[in-house]
Amino acid sequence: MKTVNKTPIWFMRQAGRYLPEYRKIRTEKKNFLDLCFSPKLAASISLQPIERFDLDFIILFSDILVIPHSLNQKVVFKERIGPVLNPIKTVNDLDYKNFNVCLERISAVFETIEILKKKKGEKKLIGFCGGPFTVMNYMIEGGISVNHKKIKDFIRDSRQEAKSIINMITEISIEYLKRQILSGVDFVQVFESWAGLLEEKDFEEFIIKPNALISKKIKEFSKETQIIHFPRGAKGNILKFLKNVYCDVISLDEEITEEAMEIIKSKDLIIQGNLHPMDLFNGGEKLQRKILKILRRFKKHKHIFNLSHGILPKTPIENVERTVKIVRDFNET
C-alpha cells in the first residue's frame, strides 16, 4: 500500500472569538492585553482549537501590539473599534534605551510559552511578532486606519525618523523572538500584514530590509528554528521579497503567480496558505471546491494548509470542522 503524505493544517487566529470557549474566558479580563499577559489563560486559549479540532500546530495566543506596549506606548483595545494607541511622532516618544527592561514588561508572554512547551506533546508550537512596518503603521496611525494617510505622509515627510523607528522596532522584535525561542517555540512567524501598502523603494526600505534582518539574526541565533514570513498583499513585490528575505515557510495570499512558484521551488520553501477567510466563513459547496483546488495545486509541493489571513470572528464552527475533514481525507496522488 502506498503511504499518503497528509497536508498539515492550522489557521491564523485559530484561537479567537468564533469559539464559545474563548468567549467565555474573554469575559475574565476587561482589557485584551491583560488576557495576553495572563499566562495560564493565554496558554488555555492557545490550546482550545487543538482540543476541538486536533490541528497540527499550536500558535501562541498573544498580539503583535505587545511590542508598542513594551516600548511604553499606551495600547488599549476597545469593543467594536479595535486597538487604540497614543500616536507617536518621533522615536523619542518611546522608551527604547534598554531592551531588557522593555522585554520585562511583556515577560508574561514567555511564561505562556513555557506552559505550552510542557503541554504541546508532538504538536509544533509557533511564536510570532508583527512585521516592523506593520507595527510602525499602528504606532503612527494610532490604531486601525482606512486610508493609512498618516503612515504614508510620515514616510514621505520624515523619512529619517521613520527609518529610526523601523530600525528600533526591528531590533526589539529580534530580541523578542529570541526570548520566545529560548522559552520553547519551534517556529516563528513574522506577520507583515500591511506589506501591500508600499511600493518600490519604500517596499525595499521598510519591508524587505527589516524582515531580512530578522531572518538573518534568528538563523544565527537558532538554526533549528523554522521561520515563516507572511508579506500579506505584497502582489508583484512578492518576487523581490522571495529573492531577498530568507524563510523556511512562505505564507501567501490567494493568488500565487507561476513566477513566484518557480522561486519557491528553486529555494525548496514550504508554502503556507491560501484559503480566503470569507470562503471559510461562507461554507457550502464553494468552500469544498476552493479547498480541493488548493490541495490539488500544491500536492506535489511541501504545503501547510492555512488561510490567507485570520479566521473571521463569526465563522461557523461547522465550516472549520468541515475544512479540517476535507484536508485530512484528501488522498489524491
SVG drawing of the C-alpha trace seen along z (x, -y; Angstrom):
<svg xmlns="http://www.w3.org/2000/svg" viewBox="-24 -66 49 68">
<polyline fill="none" stroke="black" stroke-width="0.4" points="0.0,0.0 1.3,-3.5 1.7,-5.8 -0.1,-9.1 1.6,-12.2 -1.1,-14.2 -1.1,-18.0 -0.7,-19.6 -3.2,-22.2 -3.7,-25.2 -5.5,-28.5 -4.3,-32.1 -6.3,-33.4 -7.5,-29.8 -7.9,-30.8 -10.4,-33.5 -14.0,-34.9 -15.6,-32.3 -15.1,-29.7 -17.6,-29.8 -14.9,-28.6 -12.8,-31.6 -15.7,-34.0 -16.2,-32.5 -12.6,-33.1 -12.6,-36.5 -15.0,-37.8 -12.5,-37.2 -10.3,-40.2 -11.7,-43.6 -8.5,-44.6 -7.4,-42.4 -3.8,-42.9 -4.4,-41.7 -5.6,-38.5 -2.5,-38.2 -0.4,-38.8 -2.2,-36.1 0.0,-33.0 -2.5,-30.3 -5.4,-31.9 -3.4,-32.6 -2.0,-29.0 -5.5,-27.6 -6.8,-29.7 -3.8,-28.7 -4.8,-25.0 -8.6,-25.4 -8.5,-24.9 -6.2,-21.9 -8.5,-20.3 -11.5,-20.9 -10.0,-20.2 -6.7,-18.4 -4.9,-20.8 -1.2,-20.2 0.2,-23.5 -0.3,-25.5 0.1,-29.2 0.8,-31.3 -2.1,-33.4 -0.8,-37.0 -0.9,-40.1 1.5,-41.9 0.9,-45.1 2.7,-43.8 5.8,-45.4 4.5,-49.0 3.3,-48.2 6.9,-47.1 8.2,-50.4 5.8,-52.2 3.3,-53.3 -0.2,-53.2 -2.2,-50.5 -5.9,-49.7 -8.4,-47.5 -11.9,-49.0 -15.0,-47.0 -16.2,-47.3 -13.2,-49.6 -10.1,-47.5 -6.7,-48.7 -6.2,-52.3 -2.7,-53.7 -1.4,-57.0 0.2,-58.0 3.9,-58.7 5.7,-61.3 9.3,-60.6 11.4,-57.7 12.0,-59.8 8.3,-59.3 9.3,-55.7 11.3,-54.1 13.8,-52.0 17.1,-52.6 17.2,-49.3 15.6,-46.3 15.9,-44.1 13.6,-46.5 11.2,-46.6 11.0,-42.8 10.4,-42.5 7.2,-44.4 5.9,-41.6 7.7,-38.7 4.3,-37.0 4.4,-36.0 7.4,-33.9 5.7,-32.3 2.8,-31.3 5.3,-29.7 6.9,-27.7 3.5,-26.4 2.7,-25.4 6.0,-23.7 5.1,-21.3 1.6,-20.6 2.2,-20.6 3.1,-16.9 4.1,-16.2 2.5,-19.4 4.7,-22.2 4.5,-25.5 4.5,-28.7 5.6,-32.0 5.3,-35.3 5.8,-39.0 4.4,-41.7 6.4,-42.8 8.3,-46.0 6.4,-48.1 3.0,-46.7 3.8,-47.5 5.0,-51.0 1.9,-51.6 -0.3,-51.1 2.1,-53.2 1.9,-56.2 -1.8,-55.9 -2.9,-55.3 -4.8,-52.2 -6.7,-50.8 -6.8,-53.1 -8.9,-53.2 -6.6,-55.1 -3.2,-54.9 -2.6,-58.6 -0.6,-59.3 2.0,-56.5 2.3,-57.3 2.8,-61.0 5.3,-60.2 7.5,-58.1 7.4,-60.8 7.9,-63.8 10.0,-62.3 11.9,-59.6 14.9,-59.5 12.7,-59.5 10.7,-56.6 14.0,-54.7 15.0,-55.3 11.7,-53.9 11.7,-50.9 15.2,-50.0 14.3,-50.2 11.2,-48.0 13.3,-45.5 15.9,-45.3 13.4,-44.7 11.4,-42.2 14.6,-40.2 15.2,-40.1 11.6,-39.3 11.7,-36.3 14.9,-35.1 13.3,-35.0 10.3,-33.1 12.8,-30.5 14.5,-30.2 11.1,-29.7 10.2,-26.8 8.7,-27.8 9.6,-25.6 8.6,-28.1 8.4,-31.9 6.1,-33.7 6.5,-37.4 3.1,-38.9 3.8,-41.8 0.1,-42.3 0.3,-45.7 3.1,-44.9 0.7,-45.7 0.7,-49.4 4.2,-50.1 5.7,-50.1 9.2,-50.3 11.9,-51.9 9.5,-52.1 8.9,-48.4 12.7,-47.8 13.4,-50.0 10.6,-49.3 9.6,-45.7 12.5,-43.8 15.4,-45.2 13.8,-44.7 12.3,-41.3 15.6,-40.1 17.5,-41.3 15.1,-39.5 15.6,-36.2 19.4,-36.6 19.6,-37.3 17.2,-34.5 19.0,-31.9 22.3,-33.0 20.8,-32.5 19.0,-29.2 19.5,-27.3 16.9,-24.7 14.0,-27.3 11.8,-27.4 11.0,-30.9 7.6,-31.8 7.2,-35.1 3.8,-36.5 4.1,-39.6 0.3,-40.0 -0.9,-41.7 2.7,-42.1 1.4,-41.3 4.2,-42.0 6.6,-42.7 6.4,-39.1 9.1,-38.3 11.5,-40.8 10.6,-39.5 11.2,-35.9 14.5,-36.7 15.8,-38.8 14.3,-37.5 15.2,-34.1 12.4,-31.9 11.7,-28.2 7.9,-28.7 6.3,-31.4 2.7,-32.2 0.8,-33.6 -2.4,-35.2 -4.9,-33.6 -3.1,-34.3 0.4,-32.9 1.9,-33.5 3.9,-30.9 7.0,-33.1 6.6,-33.2 6.2,-29.4 9.4,-29.0 11.3,-30.9 9.6,-28.9 10.6,-25.6 14.2,-26.7 14.5,-27.6 12.7,-24.5 10.3,-26.5 7.2,-25.2 4.1,-27.0 1.5,-28.0 -2.0,-29.1 -4.1,-30.1 -7.8,-29.8 -9.6,-33.2 -11.3,-33.7 -14.6,-34.6 -14.7,-31.2 -14.3,-29.6 -17.0,-31.9 -19.5,-31.3 -19.0,-27.5 -21.2,-25.4 -20.0,-23.6 -17.9,-26.6 -15.8,-26.0 -15.2,-22.4 -14.3,-23.4 -11.8,-26.0 -10.1,-23.6 -9.7,-20.9 -8.4,-23.3 -5.7,-24.4 -4.8,-20.9 -4.5,-19.8 -2.4,-22.7 0.1,-22.1 0.0,-18.3 3.5,-18.0 4.9,-20.7 5.6,-21.0 2.4,-22.7 0.8,-23.7 -2.9,-24.3 -4.0,-27.7 -5.9,-30.9 -4.7,-34.0 -5.4,-35.8 -7.1,-35.2 -10.4,-33.4 -13.3,-35.9 -15.0,-36.3 -18.4,-34.9 -17.1,-32.0 -19.4,-29.0 -17.5,-26.2 -19.0,-23.6 -17.2,-25.2 -13.9,-24.8 -14.7,-21.2 -15.6,-20.5 -12.3,-22.1 -10.2,-20.0 -12.0,-16.9 -11.6,-17.6 -7.9,-18.3 -7.4,-15.2 -9.4,-13.0 -7.6,-14.2 -5.5,-11.4 -5.2,-12.1 -1.8,-11.1"/>
</svg>
